[in-house]
Amino acid sequence: MEFFRNSTIDWIGKKWYFIAVSLLLSTVGIVSLVVKGGPRYGIDFRGGTQVHVKFREAPSLDRLRAALRSQGLDNSTLQSYGPESNHEILIGLDLVVTKEEDLDAGRATIVNALRREFGGGEKANLNEASTQAIADQLLASESLRSSGSSPEQIQNLARRLAEFRDSPPRSGLISNFEELRQVEGVTPAVLQALEDHFSLANFTVRNVEIVGPKVGAALRRQALNATLLGMVAMLVYIAFRFEWIYGVAAVLALLHDVVIAVGFLSLANFEISLTVIAALLTLIGYSVNDTIVIFDRIRENVKLMRRASITEIANRSINQTLSRTILTSGLTFLAVLALFLFGGEVLRGFSFTLVVGIIVGSYSTIAIASTVVVSWQEYNNRDRQGAVATLERELGKGDRAKLSAGAKA
């Protein structure tokens, strides 16, 4: 399938327009990064505590922020998570301590603030209790022991209770103890034992992530090293397969793509997390593959079009591969766009990076990589032509001198 047959677009002739667009996009992204004090790192890189909380009803963010502030958590961040109907909030505690044990204390402080503001009392929250914790409390009940239930039966009952609580539509949040009557084996004595030892808070902590300062710093270094090593490896490979200028052009295009992608992440206020780094590495691989396709066609056409200029060869090569670029980039773009729209919050940063990267990567293959190669070749040709002209002038002076000497003789 070909969208463009025998196209004759002068891509290289528009290089100054491309350069202006690239400078504009890069400048906007860099300004955003400078204004915001650099990239906004996720918990993976900055270290800290992130608590994933599900509420029974949509909480007031102002009320939640005030509750956290009352516990001295002025630096905490709040972010809605998932569909609005799920009433889920991500509470992040930025790293302000250097001891690993203080991070877990930060998690406990967040939970205490929630219990004080949204209820739960002194009893343990059944919505957060593990299967073993439920079993231990049931085993401690005298009424259940006297009923003749074996420890194994109670363990199985605790497992069924936890599975019932965590399955949709409850998804970890039980509103009333009476709901548990639906579970096989639940008797009035079981309900009474649960009510005696547990409470039902208006929230449940679904997940807690704790990353220490050393781990966060190590992950930042590793992510940077992975990106730089990827670029160096591609530079060496392309220089080996083609010429060194092709490798330099490809790496410049990749740097261009990464800078713009990170700038757009800053503009959209996305965090730089491990999934975003994975997206950037994916972008690097995808973009260089597109670049190599055009470079390979340029190399073939150099042999076939010996009398043509490098500009004509590059334009023809880009036009010949244009349909392939549109097809592959277009279909990939539709896939990552669907992932961005319907993939959920967890993959939002990853998919957004690829949405921007696919567009910028396809553009940079033509606007940056091919332009750098052509500009370098034209510069070399001008130098060679200048050297030849100088040599001819010198030879011409020598011949004229010989003729003049002969005439005098």
Secondary structure, 3 states (H helix, E strand, C coil): CCCCCCCCCCCHHHHHHHHHHHHHHHHHHHHHHHHCCCCCECHHHHCEEEEEEEECCCCCHHHHHHHHHHCCCCCEEEEEECCHHHCEEEEEEECCCCCHHHHHHHHHHHHHHHHHHHCCCCCEECCCCCHHHHHHHHHCCHHHHHCCCCHHHHHHHHHHHHHHHHCCCCCCCCCCHHHHHHCCCCCHHHHHHHHHHEECCCEEEEEEEEECHHHHHHHHHHHHHHHHHHHHHHHHHHHHHCCHHHHHHHHHHHHHHHHHHHHHHHHCCCCECHHHHHHHHHHHHHHHHHHHHHHHHHHHHHHHCCCCCHHHHHHHHHHHCHHHHHHHHHHHHHHHHHHHHHCCCCCHHHHHHHHHHHHHHHHHHHHHHHHHHHHHHHHHHHHHHHHHHHHHHHHHHHHHHHHHHHHHC
